[in-house]
Amino acid sequence: MLHGEVQVPGAKNSVLKLMAATLLAEGEFRLTNVPNIADVRTMCELLEALGMSTQRLDAHELLLINTGNITPIAPFELVDRIRASINLLGPLLGKYGHVDIAMPGGDDFGSRPIDLHVAGLEAMGAIFDLTRDGVKATATHLHGAQITLKFPSVGATENILMAAVLADGVTVIDNAAREPEIGDLCNMLNNMGANIAGVGTAKLTITGVTPSTLHAVTHEVVNDRVQAATYIAAVAVTGGDVFVRGARAEHMEMLLNRYAEMGVSITPQSDGLRVVATDRLRSIDFATLPYPGIATDYKPLLVGMLSIASGTGIATENLYPGRFRYVDELQKLGADIRIDGHHAVIRGVEQLVGASVNAPDIRAGAALVVAGLVASGETVINDTHHIDRGYDDLVGKLAALGGLVTRRS
Ligand code: EPU
């Protein structure tokens, strides 16, 4: 049983993009509510390699200084570590007219193309030279364009948006991704002097401004809905009563409805959610979808929960067909899961049993930690560096709630 209060930190998938956006204007940027995670450290190294300077003012505050002395060539070794390095593309092209970057790394969910990024930026006048290993692009004159994304890609929306801020004329992104982290980026860009209308909707209209209009700002990073979902899942499987401070119900409405269907009681209070779980979870079926649907990042948590729920549930993955690698690991804990194409059929068992498992990526790693809390005996999770990329002291926070979890290294 977990009891007490846990604080949700800022979102990885927002802060990394906000950091990329600091390339667009000279001056001193201050980001607050920054999660203390490995990906932020990697992004700091990347920005420094490009010519910026960065400094942690405290565990959750970051100073980024852009003196304008930027070389838009990103080193392979750093780009290979995080997917969000692709987010350098838009601001570097928009501000410096040139970019030379390796193909980004990050979690391996199978193929992760960038055709939508490229098509959008080409429509604005960029010229690409794509090879198997990297992306080179130039743009002597970026201009506004009408861009309809065939899929609401988070990364493509962000790159086109950041390039459009300084482009000549009006850019319209239709079928734009609507994740709260994109709203956060739009808000920071507007405070910097950009002109973006339609924030939070699927149609973003960006009227280009001159470089001298943009200035550095102080910005508070939006809270992390996936980390919030992780703490709720932990209470759901172990039982207990926890206040998840900083969890924002309006950013995770569909997920909260599904948690409620599974039997978790979640009550919005000022600045957070009270989560109470007393009974065995009930199975549900769910499918991942772009926001406001159930995020693919929540799926490993939900599959872990279904593993011990009463009845049978079906999980359908619509974003990354290869994102089922953690199922083998849950099976080592005794979960009864069968994969059929992009569906997983999960028959709930009474009890998971501790074993040694490997974290294949950030979210799956966190889901294994949650499963380990409720498995009998000892569960050892290896490859925890994946979890450290996106979670700010997951072990310490769960232990403070009464979870029996420690770090060995
Ligand atoms: N896609 C294309 N072409 C493109 C871009 C995307 O076909 O040019 C497809 C992808 O293959 C995928 C789908 O569109 O099937 C979604 O990709 P999207 O571009 O929306 O995702 P992303 O920007 O690469 C971000 C998060 C992921 C999260 C996804 C979906 C970051 C750094 N990453 O990735 O987060 O799963 O959106 O919500 O923001 C994580 O945090 O652990 C993580 C993997």
Boltz pocket constraint, residues with backbone or C-beta under 6 A from the ligand:
constraints:
  - pocket:
      binder: B
      contacts: [[A, 12], [A, 13], [A, 16], [A, 83], [A, 84], [A, 107], [A, 111], [A, 112], [A, 113], [A, 114], [A, 115], [A, 116], [A, 117], [A, 118], [A, 151], [A, 152], [A, 153], [A, 154], [A, 155], [A, 156], [A, 177], [A, 295], [A, 296], [A, 297], [A, 318], [A, 319], [A, 320], [A, 362], [A, 363], [A, 390]]
      max_distance: 6.0
